[in-house]
């Protein structure tokens, strides 16, 4: 969990002085709270995660996309929407990804990154 927080913090430009879960979660929550332009991608999740415990404020606009080869992970996390995607052509994959991710993928800087993420995710079950 600490490694996940560290990786998220690095992407957000946050450096942690704290080395424990709860203080880091508070810092991440404050950084992400109310930011409706944030799409957080947790790729290749192997076991159930408590998103709130990590400091990800899902109820406050931050979007989270999870990928896993194990659909049981999503069930254990009580994920509201799970989609299993077959291989889509790039146009179809982009339409679905951008619809679910929202306006954050329209940003000129983030658009190429979002397209790279979309290409990596095709064929995997996705949770929104």
C-alpha positions in Angstrom: 0.0 0.0 0.0 2.8 2.4 0.8 4.4 1.7 -2.6 1.1 2.5 -4.3 0.8 5.8 -2.4 4.4 6.6 -3.3 3.8 6.0 -7.0 0.6 8.1 -6.9 2.4 10.9 -5.0 5.3 10.9 -7.5 2.8 11.4 -10.4 1.1 14.2 -8.5 4.4 15.9 -7.6 3.9 15.1 -3.9 6.9 14.0 -1.8 6.1 12.3 1.4 8.1 13.0 4.6 5.8 10.5 6.3 6.5 6.7 6.0 3.1 5.4 7.2 -0.2 4.8 5.5 -2.6 7.2 7.4 -0.6 10.4 7.1 0.2 9.7 3.4 -3.5 9.0 2.8 -4.4 12.4 4.3 -1.9 14.2 2.1 -3.2 12.4 -1.1 -6.8 13.0 -0.1 -6.2 16.7 0.3 -4.3 16.9 -3.0 -7.0 15.0 -5.0 -10.1 16.3 -3.2 -12.4 18.2 -5.6 -10.2 17.7 -8.6 -12.6 16.5 -11.3 -9.8 16.4 -13.9 -7.9 13.6 -12.3 -8.1 10.0 -13.7 -6.1 7.6 -11.5 -5.2 4.3 -13.3 -4.3 1.4 -11.1 -3.1 -1.2 -13.6 -2.8 -5.0 -13.0 -4.3 -5.1 -9.5 -3.8 -8.5 -8.0 -5.7 -8.2 -4.8 -8.5 -6.2 -3.2 -7.5 -2.6 -2.3 -9.3 -0.2 0.0 -9.2 2.9 -2.2 -10.3 5.2 0.7 -7.6 3.9 2.9 -5.0 4.7 0.3 -6.3 8.3 0.3 -8.2 8.4 -3.0 -11.4 10.4 -2.6 -13.7 8.6 -5.0 -16.8 10.4 -3.8 -15.3 13.8 -4.5 -14.8 13.7 -8.3 -11.5 11.8 -8.7 -12.0 9.0 -11.3 -10.4 5.7 -10.7 -9.9 3.0 -13.4 -8.7 -0.4 -12.3 -7.4 -3.2 -14.5 -7.0 -6.8 -13.3 -7.0 -10.2 -14.9 -8.9 -11.5 -11.8 -12.5 -10.3 -11.8 -12.7 -11.6 -8.2 -10.6 -8.6 -7.2 -13.4 -6.3 -8.3 -16.0 -8.4 -6.5 -14.0 -8.2 -3.3 -13.8 -4.4 -3.7 -17.6 -4.1 -4.3 -16.9 -2.3 -7.5 -20.1 -0.8 -9.0 -19.4 -1.2 -12.7 -17.1 -3.9 -14.2 -16.7 -4.2 -18.0 -14.9 -7.0 -19.7 -13.5 -5.7 -22.9 -12.6 -7.8 -25.9 -10.0 -6.5 -28.2 -11.4 -3.3 -29.7 -10.1 -1.4 -32.6 -8.4 1.8 -31.6 -11.3 4.0 -32.4 -13.8 2.0 -30.4 -11.4 1.7 -27.5 -10.9 5.5 -27.4 -14.6 6.2 -27.5 -15.3 3.9 -24.5 -12.2 5.1 -22.6 -12.8 8.8 -23.1 -16.5 8.4 -22.3 -15.7 6.8 -18.9 -12.7 8.9 -18.1 -14.5 12.2 -18.7 -13.2 15.6 -19.7 -9.6 15.0 -18.3 -8.6 13.1 -21.5 -9.5 16.2 -23.6 -6.6 18.1 -22.1 -3.9 18.7 -24.8 -1.1 17.5 -22.5 -2.9 14.5 -21.0 -4.5 13.4 -24.3 -1.4 11.4 -25.6 -0.9 9.9 -22.1 -4.6 8.9 -22.0 -4.3 7.3 -25.5 -1.2 5.3 -24.3 -3.2 4.1 -21.3 -6.1 3.2 -23.5 -3.9 1.1 -25.7 -2.4 -0.7 -22.7 -5.9 -1.5 -21.3 -7.6 -3.1 -24.3 -8.7 -6.6 -23.8 -8.6 -6.4 -20.0 -11.6 -6.1 -17.6 -11.9 -2.5 -16.5 -13.7 -1.2 -13.4 -15.0 2.4 -13.3 
